[in-house]
């Protein structure tokens, strides 16, 4: 399995393609939703690996940064704003494999789980 080429941003169509490639074992990445739990429960992208709400970033940020230092991480949220902020913190601290899903769930046409 290959690590994704480092990109700063991907749109919803690219994310759908990457999720399909991950199912086929062609790429490896973590897809992390940074919205709040009530937003996630109302609907989230099929394929999200974990929910990490930005309101409690101080509780999980350092742990995830350390544990996933060598992994590609794609952050997603409602519109791409919060995920972009989390991406910035990770990049500013030296994580080179973080990608923001621009447009977030509102622009996503793939499968949504509830």
C-alpha positions in Angstrom: 0.0 0.0 0.0 1.4 3.4 -0.8 1.2 6.6 1.2 -0.6 9.4 -0.5 1.4 12.0 -2.2 1.4 15.1 0.0 -1.2 17.6 -1.1 -2.5 20.5 0.9 -6.1 20.1 -0.1 -8.4 17.8 -1.9 -12.0 18.3 -3.0 -14.9 15.9 -2.5 -14.5 14.2 -5.9 -10.9 13.5 -5.1 -11.8 12.2 -1.7 -14.4 9.8 -3.1 -11.7 8.4 -5.5 -9.2 8.0 -2.6 -11.8 6.2 -0.5 -12.4 3.8 -3.3 -8.7 3.3 -3.8 -8.3 2.6 -0.1 -11.0 0.0 -0.2 -9.0 -1.7 -2.9 -5.8 -1.5 -0.8 -4.1 0.9 -3.2 -3.5 3.8 -0.7 -3.4 4.2 3.0 -4.6 7.2 5.0 -6.7 8.2 8.0 -9.9 10.1 7.4 -10.8 12.1 10.5 -14.0 14.1 11.0 -13.3 17.2 13.3 -17.0 18.2 13.7 -18.9 17.9 17.0 -20.5 14.6 18.0 -24.1 15.9 17.3 -23.1 16.9 13.8 -21.4 13.6 13.2 -24.4 11.7 14.5 -26.7 13.6 12.0 -24.6 12.2 9.1 -20.9 11.6 8.3 -18.9 10.4 5.3 -18.8 6.7 4.8 -15.2 5.7 5.5 -14.5 8.1 8.4 -12.0 6.4 10.7 -12.6 8.5 13.7 -14.4 11.5 15.2 -12.1 14.1 16.8 -14.2 17.2 17.8 -12.3 20.5 17.6 -13.9 21.6 20.8 -11.7 19.1 22.7 -8.7 19.4 20.5 -6.5 19.9 23.5 -7.4 16.3 24.7 -6.6 14.5 21.4 -4.4 16.7 19.3 -0.9 15.8 20.7 -1.8 12.1 21.0 -2.9 11.9 17.4 0.0 13.9 16.2 2.4 11.6 17.8 0.6 8.3 17.0 0.1 9.2 13.3 3.3 11.1 12.6 4.2 8.8 9.7 0.6 8.5 8.3 -1.3 10.5 5.8 -4.3 12.2 7.5 -7.2 13.7 5.7 -9.2 16.1 8.0 -12.9 16.8 7.1 -15.7 18.8 8.6 -18.8 20.6 7.5 -17.2 23.1 5.0 -13.5 22.7 5.3 -12.9 25.5 7.7 -12.4 23.6 11.0 -10.5 20.9 9.2 -8.2 23.5 7.7 -7.5 24.9 11.1 -6.6 21.5 12.5 -4.4 20.9 9.4 -2.6 24.2 10.0 -1.8 23.2 13.6 -0.4 19.8 12.5 1.6 21.3 9.6 2.9 24.2 11.8 4.3 21.5 14.2 6.0 19.5 11.5 3.5 16.9 10.3 4.0 16.8 6.5 1.2 14.3 5.7 -2.0 16.3 6.5 -4.6 17.1 3.9 -7.7 19.3 4.2 -10.9 18.1 2.5 -12.1 21.4 1.1 -15.8 21.9 0.9 -16.5 19.4 3.6 -19.6 17.3 3.9 -21.8 19.9 2.4 -20.0 19.4 -1.0 -19.8 15.7 -0.7 -21.8 13.5 -3.1 -20.6 10.1 -1.9 -22.2 7.9 0.7 -23.3 9.4 3.9 -23.9 7.3 7.0 -26.3 8.2 9.8 
